[in-house]
Amino acid sequence: MPEGFADINGAKIYYEVEGAGHPLVMIHAGIANNQMWDDQFHEFAQQYRVVRYDMRGYGQTAPVEGEFYGHEDLYGLVQFLNIDKAYVMGCSKGGGVAMNFTLEYPNLSAALIMVCSGPAGFDFDEIPPPQWDELVTAFRAGDLEKTARLETEVWVDGTRPPNSVDATVRDKVTAMNLIALKNEKLGLGKAMELDPPSAKRLSEIHVPTLLIVGEYDEPYSKAAADYMEANIANTKRVLLPTGHLPSMERPAEFNAVVREFLSGLA
């Protein structure tokens, strides 16, 4: 089916599939949903069998009670769609899922693309962004619209002044994130991590790995990229003049980088 809901590990995971060729799975960030790939999904479907989906609590995938592993949901979806091996691309939180999937199911991952992301368990002493206290207060008070707006400043604008990015992109991210924040308030489900975490297992990753970093992203992403580059054998690193969501902010440049990387794997 080109789109629908797959019953996976007690959840109904919404997914979309388009195109033919080598499978390419796109996993969204924690402030977005599958629509963050709108500028990639149809374009890459001209050459690949592209899959995008909503993780639990995002977009059209409702949260459910109980513990779960994001990479196991991805494994279930890959099995549901009869995919033997895929290129796996994840942004931010989605990158963590992609990495864990690659570690736990190395025979199913042909390449790993980490977009403004890092491995779970990576220790970095980061100074919180200036919006942090106001953001936390707004979330605890239930002002989710303000929370979403502030998180857009933190992640989309990044280290640049507020409203630095096109309003269309900022509004789309805020709307996607508002869905996630409303689901988060329900308190359903608990995402689990590998033990030991992926940060201690990077030497086990042997597939070609692309690291995409935003020049104006929060310092954590850059430090995480340094760490991954030093500890994953086969890596390529690219810096783009963006914040945390380069696929939305600079889609043409982002697509060119990913296309060049994937074409080198054929």
Secondary structure, DSSP 8 states (H G I E B T S, - for coil): --EEEEEETTEEEEEEEE--SSEEEEE--TT--GGGGHHHHHHHTTTSEEEEE--TTBTTB---SSEE-HHHHHHHHHHHTT-SSEEEEEETHHHHHHHHHHHH-GGGEEEEEEES---TT--------TTHHHHHHHHHTT-HHHHHHHHHIIIIITTS-TT-S-HHHHHHHHHHHHHHHHHHHHT--EE---SS-GGG-GGG--S-EEEEEETTS-HHHHHHHHHHHHH-SSEEEEEESSSS-HHHHSHHHHHHHHHHHHHTT-
